[in-house]
Amino acid sequence: MKNVASLFKLANTRHESEVTIIYEIICSLAEFIKVDALDTIYSEILKCSINSEKTISLLKNFTIKAITNYTKQKSFLSTFFKKSKNSNKYGNYALDLFFK
């Protein structure tokens, strides 16, 4: 979890061409990591200014993969527990930002 958040921080110090690749890696990983890690990464994304096309694209792709992953994790846990203990603190991630 810390490594993925560190990967996002690393993107802030890299050349523009490398940033795109780092963002793609983060979005790819968002499909497979735990919800608390998704929340950590999203909080790091929110710390940076959301004014570039790359950052907006990152938010879009990350949100799609994170919500899909969250839904899968929640559905899986619901089969074992009546109440899912798996929850994110950001709701629908960047969907709220996009519809403001």
C-alpha positions as CSV (number, residue, x, y, z in Angstrom):
1,M,0.0,0.0,0.0
2,K,2.8,2.5,0.9
3,N,4.7,1.5,-2.2
4,V,1.8,2.5,-4.5
5,A,1.3,5.8,-2.6
6,S,5.1,6.3,-2.9
7,L,4.8,5.7,-6.6
8,F,2.3,8.5,-6.9
9,K,4.6,10.8,-5.0
10,L,7.5,9.8,-7.3
11,A,5.4,11.0,-10.3
12,N,5.7,14.5,-9.0
13,T,9.5,14.5,-9.3
14,R,9.7,12.8,-12.7
15,H,9.8,14.0,-16.3
16,E,6.4,14.5,-18.0
17,S,6.9,11.4,-20.2
18,E,7.5,9.2,-17.2
19,V,4.5,10.6,-15.3
20,T,2.0,9.1,-17.8
21,I,3.6,5.6,-17.3
22,I,3.5,5.9,-13.5
23,Y,-0.2,7.0,-13.7
24,E,-1.0,4.0,-15.9
25,I,0.7,1.7,-13.4
26,I,-1.3,3.2,-10.5
27,C,-4.5,2.7,-12.4
28,S,-3.6,-0.9,-13.3
29,L,-2.9,-1.7,-9.7
30,A,-6.1,-0.1,-8.5
31,E,-8.0,-3.2,-9.9
32,F,-6.3,-5.5,-7.4
33,I,-5.4,-3.8,-4.2
34,K,-7.3,-3.5,-0.9
35,V,-9.8,-0.7,-0.3
36,D,-7.6,0.9,2.4
37,A,-4.8,1.1,-0.1
38,L,-7.2,2.7,-2.7
39,D,-8.2,5.3,-0.1
40,T,-4.5,6.1,0.6
41,I,-3.7,6.5,-3.0
42,Y,-6.8,8.7,-3.6
43,S,-5.9,10.9,-0.7
44,E,-2.5,11.4,-2.3
45,I,-4.1,12.3,-5.6
46,L,-6.3,14.8,-3.9
47,K,-3.3,16.6,-2.4
48,C,-2.0,17.6,-5.8
49,S,-3.6,20.3,-8.0
50,I,-6.2,18.9,-10.3
51,N,-5.7,21.2,-13.2
52,S,-3.8,19.2,-15.8
53,E,-5.3,16.9,-18.4
54,K,-3.0,14.1,-17.1
55,T,-4.3,14.4,-13.5
56,I,-7.9,14.5,-14.6
57,S,-7.3,11.4,-16.8
58,L,-5.6,9.7,-13.8
59,L,-8.7,10.5,-11.6
60,K,-11.0,9.1,-14.2
61,N,-9.2,5.9,-14.8
62,F,-8.4,5.4,-11.1
63,T,-12.0,5.9,-10.2
64,I,-13.3,3.4,-12.7
65,K,-10.9,0.7,-11.6
66,A,-11.2,1.5,-7.9
67,I,-15.0,1.4,-7.9
68,T,-14.9,-1.9,-9.8
69,N,-12.4,-3.3,-7.4
70,Y,-14.4,-2.0,-4.4
71,T,-17.6,-3.6,-5.7
72,K,-15.9,-6.9,-6.2
73,Q,-14.3,-6.9,-2.7
74,K,-17.6,-5.9,-1.1
75,S,-19.6,-8.6,-3.0
76,F,-17.0,-11.3,-2.1
77,L,-17.1,-10.4,1.6
78,S,-20.9,-10.2,1.6
79,T,-21.1,-13.8,0.7
80,F,-19.3,-14.7,4.0
81,F,-20.7,-11.9,6.3
82,K,-24.1,-10.4,6.4
83,K,-22.6,-7.0,6.9
84,S,-19.6,-6.2,4.9
85,K,-16.6,-4.9,6.9
86,N,-15.1,-3.6,3.7
87,S,-15.8,0.1,3.2
88,N,-14.0,3.0,1.6
89,K,-14.0,6.5,3.2
90,Y,-14.4,8.3,-0.1
91,G,-17.6,6.9,-1.4
92,N,-17.4,7.1,-5.2
93,Y,-13.9,8.5,-5.3
94,A,-13.7,11.2,-8.0
95,L,-17.2,10.9,-9.3
96,D,-18.2,13.5,-6.7
97,L,-15.5,15.9,-8.2
98,F,-16.7,15.3,-11.7
99,F,-20.3,16.2,-11.0
100,K,-19.7,19.4,-9.0
